[in-house]
Amino acid sequence: MISEVPRNAIFAENSSRLLHDQKDTKDGTPLQGILTHPSLLKDSTVDFNPGPHNMMSSGPDAFSLPLSWWNLSYRVGDVQILDGLTGTALPGRCLAIMGSSGAGKTTFLNAICDHLASGGAIKLSGSRQLGDIKYERRFRKALGFVTQDDILSPMGTPYDAMWFALRTRRGTDRVETHERVMEMLETLQMAHCKDTIVGIPGLVNGLSGGERKRCSIGVELVCDPKVLLLDEPTSGLDSVTSVKLVRQLRELARAGRTILYTIHQPTAEVLSSFDDLMLLTGGRCAYHGPMADSLDYFESIGFRCPEHYTAGDYFMMLMQDERTSHVIVERWEQHLASGKHTPHTTSIPLAENPNESNAAKFLKLYIKSFRSSSFVQLREVFLLRTREITRDRAFILSVAAQKMFFSIIVSLIYLRLGKDIESLQDRAGLLFMVIINSAFSSVFVIMGFFTKVRPVFIREQNAGAYSPLVYFAGTMIAHFPPMVFFCFLECVIIYFLAGLYPSAGAFIYYFCVLAVHQEVSVALGFMLSVFFKSLMVAISMAPLTVVPLLAVGGYFASLDAIRPYWYVLEKPSFLRHGFILLMRNEFKRLDHIDCNVKKYGELFCHFQPHSGKDVLVTMGFDTDPQSTDLYMWLSLAAMWLILRILCVISLTMVSRQKL
C-alpha cells in the first residue's frame, strides 16, 4: 500500500497559512480550485475559489468543484484491486488515467462515482470529497459517468436522449430544454444527426461509433455535471475521431468542469491533449501530475523515454513489465515521501464546519436545481417509450404478423361454428386456444423489451432520473395502445369468422375479457424480464410459470381433479379466470343446442346438454360459487394488481444494481 503523508502534515491547521493564489503549470494551463499549503506546492499554488466560476458571483451552475480521494482501496476476497490511492482531479483540466489491462482504471472510476458494491468479502475503503466536504450519495447528481459501452436506447435519437435526461433530472421547461439540447448538439457537432436513431451495430442502421460516444457524453453533459467521468471514451474509435473527442473534452473542461477519463493506448496527438496524467499499475499509482512534467519526472528517476517512442507507449511498456512496474511505483512513493507533493497528489482538507463551506452551499443549491416532478417524469417516460415503439418496425411487424397469422389459421379451422352437439367441443376449444395464445404471445412480446433497455434503466437510476414506479407506469401506458389495438384486430377476425354468438354486447364483453387478460400476461412477462438478466433464461422460465396455470385452466382438468390439492394453483390462474368468463359469455346465450337424433339416436341425445347453460353446469362453471362473473373479474383484477406490484418491486431491486 502506498505510504501517505497524513493530512495534518500536508495542510496547515491554521487556515490563515493557506494561500489563495493562482499560477500556471509548465504547459501554461492554470491550476484552479484547490486549497494548498505553500511548503508543499511552492510555485504551483492554486485557489479553491475558482475566480469567475465562483457561485457567489456567477450563480450556482458556474461553480467549479475539485474531486479528491483519500487512501482509496478496493478488495474482492484476497485480490487487492485498488491500493491506497490519494489524489485530486482539478477543475478546468482533464485528468487522463492510463494503465495496462487489469490495472484498476475502470474500478477506480466506479469507486469514485459510487458504482461499486461492497459488503462481505468485498471491501471498499477510503474517502471521496467534492471540494472540501465528504461525498454523499445525494451528491451523485453533480457527477456524470459515461461507461465504456455506449448505454443508449436503440430506438432513441440523440435529441430524444438529451431531452429526456434534462427533463427527467432537472425538470426544465420545454423552451429551455430545447435550447440547451440544441446547444449541446452543436457543441458536440451532432446537429446533423440529432434525429437519427442510435441503432444496433450489425442489426439496425444508426449512429456511427464516434457519434454514439458523443451522444453518451451529451446525455450526461446536458445536465451540467460539475464532474464528468468517462471510461475508455476513445475505445472503438479511429485515431482521427479519438483526437477530436479528446480535444472536445478538453474544451468542455475549460468551462470549469472537472473531467477524468481512462484511456488505454493513446496516439501522440491524443497525448498532446492531456492536461494531467495518472498512471496505474496493479491498483497502485506510478505517477499523478501534469502531463507536461511526466517525461521529466521519469527521466529524473532513471527512465528516459527513447526518441522513437511516444510518451504513452513508453509508459505502457514500463507498466506492463512486472519488475519495472514495481520499481516505478516505489520511486513514486519515495518521491511523495520526500515531500514533493503537488495539488494532484494530495486531497483537500475537510472543512471544519461543512455547512459553512462554499462547496456545501453550492451543492445544496445545485441539488435543488434537479426539481423534476413525478408528473413530468411520467410524461417523458411515456412519450419516449411511445416514440421508440413506433420507430421499432421489427416489433410492430412481428406482433402484427403473429396476430394475423394466428387469427386467420384459427378462424379457418373453426370456420362457421354451428349450434349443434358436434360444435360444443370446438367452441370450447376455440375459446381456450384464444386464452392460451393471449397469455403466451403477450408474455413473450413484452419480455424482449426490458432486456434491451436494462442497462439504460440502471444508468438512469444511478443518475437519479426517476423512480422505478414512474418508469413502470410510463412504460405500461406506452405499450397499452398498440397491444390493445392488436388484441382488437385479433378479436374481430376470430369472433366473426369463427361464428361466435352474433351479438354486439357479446363481442364487446369478449374483447374486454381478452384485453384485461392480455394486460395481466404483459405484467407477467415484464416481471420475468426484469427478474432475470438473461433473455434466454427468462424465456425458459416463462413456460414453467404459465403451463402449471394452464393445466388448472378449466379445460384439461375438472374441479374434482383440481381440488383440494391444486387449489393453490387454481386461484392465481388468470388463464382459468379468462377462460371461464369467455365460456359464460358464449354459452349462457345459447338457448338451444341441436342433436341429430337420426345420427345418434334418442337415448344419446336425451343425455346431452340441451342449452349452453347445461354445458356450463356440466363443466362446473355455473353452479360453483367461485366461478361467477364477479368472482372471475375480481380475480383477474387481483392478478393484474399483484403482478404489477411485483414488477415495481423487481424494478426497485434492479435499480440498486451497479453498472
LUMZA-140305 format. One record per residue (C-alpha): x, y, z; residue in one letter. Coordinates in steps of 0.001 Angstrom, whole numbers, plus 500000, padded with zeros to 6 digits. Example, Ala and Ser with C-alpha at 12.3 -4.5 7.8 and 13.67 -1.06 7.14 Angstrom:
2
     c1     c2     c3 rest
 512300 495500 507800    a
 513670 498940 507140    s
// end
This chain:
659
     c1     c2     c3 rest
 500000 500000 500000    m
 501229 503492 499195    i
 502522 505275 502220    s
 500606 508520 502556    e
 501668 511646 504377    v
 498997 512459 506984    p
 496760 515353 506080    r
 497825 517336 509102    n
 501395 517124 507852    a
 500374 518297 504408    i
 497938 521072 505241    f
 498351 523671 507957    a
 495886 523537 510797    e
 495573 527279 510758    n
 493630 528384 507694    s
 495489 531705 507669    s
 498540 529858 506364    r
 496691 528729 503245    l
 497495 530551 500080    l
 494866 531827 497682    h
 496981 532316 494610    d
 496786 531191 491021    q
 499719 530294 488835    k
 500401 528285 485723    d
 501832 524839 485158    t
 504619 524081 482794    k
 502184 523755 479876    d
 500613 527129 480592    g
 497267 525792 481838    t
 496112 527360 485113    p
 495615 525071 488073    l
 492445 526254 489790    q
 490173 525165 492552    g
 492170 523722 495488    i
 493484 524930 498847    l
 497138 524057 499266    t
 499987 524594 501677    h
 502881 526782 500488    p
 505601 524471 501728    s
 504320 521734 499503    l
 503245 523491 496332    l
 505787 526241 496116    k
 505252 527587 492585    d
 502144 525519 491928    s
 499755 527274 494318    t
 496114 527386 493331    v
 492825 528802 494619    d
 489880 526838 495951    f
 487569 529700 494941    n
 487890 529436 491157    p
 487673 533071 490178    g
 484976 533636 487561    p
 483350 530317 488394    h
 482588 531259 491991    n
 478949 530579 492752    m
 478603 533788 494737    m
 479241 535879 491669    s
 478033 533802 488765    s
 475165 531658 490036    g
 475037 528034 491168    p
 475838 526390 487850    d
 479099 528354 487438    a
 480866 526934 490495    f
 483749 524515 489941    s
 484450 521514 492150    l
 487716 519617 492533    p
 487296 515897 493161    l
 489527 514274 495777    s
 490050 510748 497038    w
 491957 509691 500141    w
 493515 506256 500708    n
 491012 504645 498314    l
 491247 500849 498365    s
 489110 498061 496959    y
 489497 494382 497745    r
 487499 491397 496482    v
 488377 488384 498607    g
 492147 488042 498521    d
 492545 490206 495421    v
 493596 493810 496013    q
 492285 495789 493039    i
 492916 499331 494312    l
 495593 500004 496898    d
 495690 503246 498883    g
 495141 505830 496145    l
 495155 509501 497136    t
 494847 512499 494885    g
 492775 515281 493383    t
 491341 515988 489944    a
 491332 519724 489340    l
 488546 521762 487740    p
 489193 523247 484327    g
 491524 520375 483457    r
 491299 516854 482059    c
 492867 514020 484025    l
 493768 511048 481824    a
 494166 507730 483642    i
 496419 505220 481914    m
 497382 501672 482726    g
 497546 498218 481245    s
 494567 495864 481278    s
 493679 494902 484840    g
 495452 497905 486347    a
 492258 499072 488067    g
 491323 502023 485844    k
 487620 501203 485442    t
 487356 500076 489066    t
 488840 503392 490149    f
 486198 505381 488230    l
 483423 503153 489567    n
 484703 503658 493103    a
 484794 507418 492633    i
 481182 507636 491414    c
 479768 505108 493903    d
 479090 502324 491411    h
 480851 499557 493318    l
 479132 497038 495546    a
 480644 496358 498966    s
 479990 494005 501848    g
 481210 490619 502996    g
 484371 489665 501134    a
 484108 492826 499010    i
 485611 495794 500834    k
 485728 499392 499669    l
 487611 501749 501979    s
 488882 505288 501896    g
 487011 508515 501352    s
 485960 510778 498498    r
 485392 514506 498521    q
 483773 517184 496410    l
 485643 520333 497246    g
 486248 520340 500981    d
 483259 518221 502017    i
 482795 514460 502135    k
 480998 512818 499246    y
 477463 511638 499985    e
 475128 509662 497752    r
 472847 512644 497341    r
 475735 514450 495624    f
 475684 511912 492781    r
 473702 514416 490692    k
 476869 516516 490497    a
 478712 513631 488817    l
 478228 512380 485278    g
 479522 508932 484328    f
 479955 507667 480770    v
 480638 503936 480574    t
 482922 502276 478055    q
 479963 500655 476307    d
 477547 503236 474970    d
 474393 502681 477017    i
 471674 504178 474841    l
 468186 503106 473842    s
 468472 501550 470344    p
 465333 503250 469008    m
 466068 506653 470532    g
 467773 509611 468852    t
 470456 511956 470241    p
 467848 514701 470580    y
 465454 512356 472408    d
 468153 511063 474756    a
 469385 514509 475784    m
 465866 515961 476024    w
 464787 513044 478207    f
 467814 513341 480515    a
 467328 517080 481018    l
 463560 516930 481544    r
 463546 513957 483935    t
 466503 515125 486018    r
 466297 518911 486065    r
 462687 519470 485041    g
 463483 522469 482812    t
 460596 523875 480791    d
 460161 522827 477176    r
 461618 526003 475642    v
 464740 525974 477829    e
 465152 522239 477325    t
 465075 522615 473528    h
 467603 525451 473626    e
 470016 523596 475906    r
 469747 520360 473929    v
 470387 522146 470617    m
 473332 523972 472186    e
 474780 520678 473388    m
 474255 519071 469971    l
 476106 521993 468370    e
 478895 521762 470943    t
 479339 518046 470259    l
 478955 518568 466482    q
 475896 516329 466330    m
 473240 518708 465000    a
 473295 516923 461627    h
 472297 513580 463210    c
 470005 514760 466003    k
 467049 512792 464595    d
 468979 509637 463604    t
 468188 506592 465720    i
 471029 505128 467766    v
 470539 501711 466172    g
 472105 498359 466932    i
 475520 497707 465348    p
 475186 494988 462726    g
 471394 494809 463029    l
 469788 498249 462800    v
 471494 501127 460981    n
 472026 504195 463120    g
 474762 506400 464551    l
 478436 505766 463901    s
 480746 504729 466719    g
 482016 508260 467284    g
 478505 509698 467213    e
 477295 507121 469727    r
 480160 508023 472061    k
 479452 511757 471763    r
 475753 511085 472331    c
 476598 509213 475559    s
 478687 512180 476676    i
 475934 514600 475748    g
 473336 512732 477794    v
 475426 513354 480907    e
 476792 516739 479953    l
 473455 518360 479097    v
 472527 518229 482799    c
 475693 520225 483566    d
 477521 517895 485966    p
 480393 519508 487823    k
 482489 516353 487464    v
 482461 514144 484365    l
 483998 510663 484387    l
 484453 508624 481208    l
 485599 505032 480874    d
 487646 504485 477715    e
 485911 507223 475664    p
 488135 506513 472638    t
 487532 502751 472664    s
 486484 501514 469220    g
 487163 504873 467550    l
 489677 505587 464809    d
 492650 507845 465533    s
 491164 510965 463939    v
 487855 510628 465798    t
 489736 509923 469037    s
 491705 513147 468709    v
 488550 515165 468019    k
 486802 513651 471014    l
 489650 514240 473455    v
 490028 517826 472264    r
 486294 518347 472761    q
 486642 517048 476312    l
 489463 519486 476923    r
 487325 522372 475678    e
 484472 521243 477932    l
 486830 521183 480898    a
 487858 524762 480238    r
 484309 525809 481142    a
 485117 524897 484749    g
 484272 521197 484800    r
 486430 518523 486361    t
 486933 515736 483803    i
 488524 512324 484340    l
 488776 509587 481746    y
 490572 506295 481377    t
 492446 505574 478198    i
 494383 502531 477106    h
 496855 503363 474353    q
 496628 506955 473109    p
 498254 508262 469966    t
 500758 511120 470064    a
 498058 513655 469112    e
 495735 512382 471822    v
 498589 512638 474357    l
 499137 516258 473422    s
 495549 516992 474562    s
 496095 515677 478096    f
 496273 518246 480897    d
 497102 515846 483722    d
 498129 512212 483790    l
 497651 509428 486316    m
 499422 506099 485782    l
 498004 502999 487464    l
 499625 499606 487699    t
 498319 496817 489889    g
 495899 499215 491565    g
 498733 501499 492700    r
 499803 504909 491439    c
 503056 505289 489485    a
 502607 508960 488600    y
 500000 511689 489054    h
 500677 515190 487862    g
 500757 517463 484822    p
 501266 515651 481532    m
 503899 518202 480569    a
 506024 517233 483601    d
 505712 513457 483223    s
 508728 512787 480957    l
 510970 514996 483078    d
 509890 513121 486195    y
 510587 509680 484711    f
 513948 510856 483428    e
 514757 512084 486944    s
 514229 508566 488332    i
 516332 506917 485638    g
 513758 506124 482944    f
 514395 508272 479905    r
 511958 507931 477025    c
 513703 506839 473797    p
 513340 509200 470853    e
 511373 506719 468733    h
 508774 506166 471495    y
 505771 508306 472303    t
 505293 509028 475985    a
 502174 506843 476088    g
 503888 503835 474504    d
 506861 504209 476825    y
 504741 504421 479957    f
 502698 501398 478891    m
 505894 499430 478251    m
 507181 500251 481732    l
 503932 499268 483424    m
 503498 496008 481532    q
 506811 494690 482839    d
 506137 493384 486342    e
 509584 494127 487769    r
 509764 497599 486244    t
 506249 498471 487363    s
 507176 497699 490983    h
 510233 499914 490666    v
 508377 502944 489293    i
 505659 502609 491946    v
 508297 502518 494706    e
 510102 505518 493187    r
 506811 507444 493116    w
 506145 506613 496770    e
 509640 507773 497654    q
 509045 510926 495639    h
 505919 511700 497684    l
 507536 510697 500968    a
 510249 513289 500351    s
 507571 515985 500481    g
 507360 516718 496764    k
 503593 516976 496687    h
 501520 518847 494128    t
 497816 519748 494020    p
 497282 516441 492206    h
 498768 514152 494832    t
 497006 515425 497931    t
 493364 515559 498891    s
 491723 518771 500033    i
 491433 519259 503818    p
 487885 518824 505036    l
 486063 521961 506123    a
 485848 522372 509899    e
 482229 523448 509522    n
 480832 521668 506432    p
 477613 523695 506465    n
 479571 526926 506031    e
 481727 525592 503215    s
 481332 527232 499808    n
 481214 523773 498262    a
 478407 522707 500611    a
 476440 525869 499877    k
 476861 525336 496165    f
 475880 521665 496258    l
 472776 522487 498270    k
 471647 524927 495574    l
 472800 522646 492778    y
 470833 519629 494020    i
 467733 521793 494382    k
 468007 522586 490668    s
 467130 518925 489998    f
 463467 519613 490574    r
 461645 517497 488014    s
 458222 516415 489268    s
 456890 512863 489088    s
 454255 514012 486599    f
 456877 515457 484227    v
 458963 512288 484563    q
 455919 510079 483886    l
 455017 512141 480839    r
 458545 511997 479439    e
 458868 508239 480027    v
 455540 507695 478263    f
 456402 509943 475294    l
 459885 508470 474854    l
 458649 504868 475011    r
 455833 505701 472582    t
 458289 507159 470059    r
 460583 504164 470431    e
 457705 501712 469887    i
 456511 503497 466753    t
 460063 503545 465372    r
 460607 499864 466091    d
 459279 498461 462837    r
 460506 494981 463679    a
 458383 494997 466838    f
 455281 496334 465091    i
 455557 493991 462113    l
 456341 490914 464183    s
 453393 491452 466531    v
 451060 492241 463623    a
 452219 489169 461706    a
 451828 486920 464741    q
 448323 488199 465480    k
 447195 487994 461848    m
 448648 484547 461268    f
 447110 483088 464415    f
 443751 484758 463785    s
 443453 483564 460193    i
 444611 479995 460866    i
 442322 479554 463878    v
 439389 481168 462082    s
 439771 478791 459141    l
 439976 475749 461415    i
 436857 476772 463353    y
 435091 478468 460431    l
 431337 478963 460943    r
 430771 477049 464142    l
 427327 475510 464387    g
 424916 475266 467318    k
 424728 471509 467403    d
 426184 468908 469716    i
 429213 468402 467435    e
 430307 472040 467765    s
 430338 472158 471569    l
 433873 470836 471911    q
 435064 473015 469022    d
 433517 476137 470566    r
 435097 475496 473979    a
 438395 474505 472364    g
 438483 477739 470352    l
 437938 479872 473456    l
 440664 478056 475378    f
 443082 478346 472449    m
 442428 482086 472292    v
 443236 482358 476020    i
 446442 480332 475611    i
 447613 482481 472701    n
 446782 485660 474590    s
 448918 484525 477518    a
 451974 483238 475672    f
 452127 485870 472926    s
 451789 488752 475398    s
 454390 487300 477755    v
 456967 486804 475006    f
 456275 490080 473175    v
 456930 492263 476216    i
 459748 490077 477520    m
 462230 491200 474867    g
 461656 494895 475569    f
 463181 495373 479007    f
 466154 493137 478258    t
 467287 495628 475600    k
 466956 498674 477831    v
 468022 497205 481199    r
 471463 498914 481116    p
 469769 502215 480195    v
 467385 501829 483137    f
 470238 501113 485571    i
 472242 504082 484269    r
 469267 506397 484683    e
 468596 505039 488166    q
 472220 505637 489163    n
 471757 509200 487933    a
 468527 509597 489933    g
 466439 510387 486842    a
 463127 508916 488045    y
 461649 506306 490374    s
 461017 502664 489357    p
 457281 503257 489806    l
 457319 506170 487347    v
 459297 504110 484827    y
 456951 501136 485067    f
 453797 503252 484836    a
 455073 505200 481824    g
 456220 502044 480053    t
 452956 500187 480626    m
 450883 503157 479467    i
 453001 503445 476316    a
 452575 499765 475476    h
 448848 499729 476192    f
 447517 501325 472941    p
 449387 499098 470433    p
 448743 495951 472470    m
 445015 496730 472746    v
 444843 497566 469044    f
 446351 494221 468045    f
 444086 492462 470541    c
 441038 494141 468982    f
 442207 493165 465488    l
 442559 489532 466549    e
 439142 489579 468245    c
 437389 490944 465155    v
 438873 488336 462825    i
 438317 485309 465061    i
 434958 486274 466527    y
 433119 486851 463270    f
 434869 484317 461023    l
 434530 481524 463567    a
 430876 482395 464055    g
 430729 483012 467808    l
 427453 484336 469231    y
 426318 487173 466923    p
 425687 489997 469359    s
 427369 493382 469826    a
 427173 493015 473592    g
 428692 489535 473477    a
 431549 490758 471247    f
 432345 493771 473435    i
 432381 491522 476514    y
 434637 489030 474653    y
 437040 491820 473721    f
 437135 493284 477248    c
 437961 489891 478763    v
 440847 489320 476347    l
 442140 492905 476757    a
 442308 492578 480562    v
 443718 489044 480316    h
 446375 490351 477937    q
 447363 493112 480369    e
 447805 490523 483133    v
 450014 488480 480778    s
 452028 491573 479849    v
 452725 492233 483541    a
 453881 488621 483992    l
 456224 488848 481003    g
 457621 492177 482164    f
 458221 490805 485653    m
 460142 487804 484271    l
 462281 490015 482025    s
 463124 492261 484986    v
 463801 489438 487421    f
 466138 487508 485084    f
 469062 489345 483490    k
 469341 486957 480547    s
 466587 486923 477930    l
 467195 483226 477299    m
 466719 482428 480987    v
 463541 484498 481097    a
 462195 482727 478011    i
 462947 479323 479509    s
 461212 480295 482748    m
 458049 481537 481046    a
 456632 478049 480269    p
 457484 476917 483804    l
 455332 479769 485064    t
 452434 479590 482601    v
 451996 475850 481967    v
 451020 474922 485578    p
 448426 477685 485479    l
 447327 476330 482108    l
 446807 472827 483489    a
 444256 474102 486001    v
 442699 476449 483450    g
 439361 474636 483404    g
 439604 472851 480060    y
 442001 469976 480669    f
 441074 469121 484271    a
 437750 469125 486117    s
 437135 470714 489506    l
 437275 467277 491169    d
 440764 466737 489760    a
 441961 470178 490846    i
 440559 470463 494354    r
 441711 470378 497068    p
 445335 469538 496253    y
 445886 472034 493412    w
 443711 474770 494862    y
 446830 476876 495337    v
 447320 476953 491540    l
 443673 477484 490704    e
 443371 480850 492453    k
 446269 482645 490662    p
 445471 481012 487296    s
 444470 484063 485269    f
 444045 481709 482295    l
 441246 479968 484209    r
 439599 483264 485084    h
 439667 484461 481490    g
 438512 481122 480084    f
 435515 480878 482448    i
 434451 484431 481577    l
 434618 483636 477852    l
 432731 480375 478347    m
 429975 482045 480342    r
 429731 484891 477825    n
 429344 482455 474930    e
 427336 479524 476311    f
 424831 481310 478536    k
 423459 482910 475365    r
 422892 479570 473602    l
 419238 478763 474350    d
 419153 475568 472320    h
 421719 473003 471179    i
 420722 470705 468323    d
 421323 466964 468433    c
 420902 464810 465317    n
 418514 462070 466533    v
 418789 460180 463264    k
 422534 460065 463592    k
 422957 459495 467345    y
 419566 458144 468487    g
 417081 459492 471036    e
 418778 457945 474061    l
 422127 459584 473333    f
 420547 462956 472608    c
 418476 462743 475778    h
 421573 462744 477978    f
 423351 465529 476068    q
 423166 469189 477144    p
 420215 470936 475532    h
 421402 474518 476114    s
 424560 476456 476773    g
 423657 476691 480463    k
 423671 472882 480660    d
 427222 472912 479305    v
 428304 475394 481986    l
 426667 473239 484694    v
 428433 470123 483370    t
 431837 471854 483474    m
 431164 473374 486905    g
 431209 476944 485619    f
 427638 477768 486629    d
 426962 476017 489920    t
 430345 476718 491542    d
 430069 479899 493668    p
 433736 480626 492863    q
 433048 480713 489110    s
 430644 483644 488956    t
 431371 486589 486674    d
 432046 488906 489600    l
 434417 486443 491249    y
 436332 485938 487981    m
 436610 489676 487305    w
 437831 490325 490826    l
 440368 487503 490469    s
 441675 488973 487197    l
 441870 492417 488785    a
 443754 490984 491763    a
 446295 489269 489490    m
 446608 492471 487435    w
 447441 494408 490602    l
 449648 491767 492257    i
 451822 491265 489175    l
 452289 494996 488770    r
 453323 495365 492390    i
 455841 492552 491860    l
 457096 494357 488735    c
 457739 497547 490710    v
 459466 495588 493485    i
 461659 493826 490904    s
 462497 497142 489231    l
 463414 498609 492613    t
 465827 495733 493196    m
 467357 496216 489736    v
 467658 499974 490328    s
 470095 499289 493167    r
 472425 497338 490899    q
 475636 498859 489634    k
 476687 499023 486010    l
// end
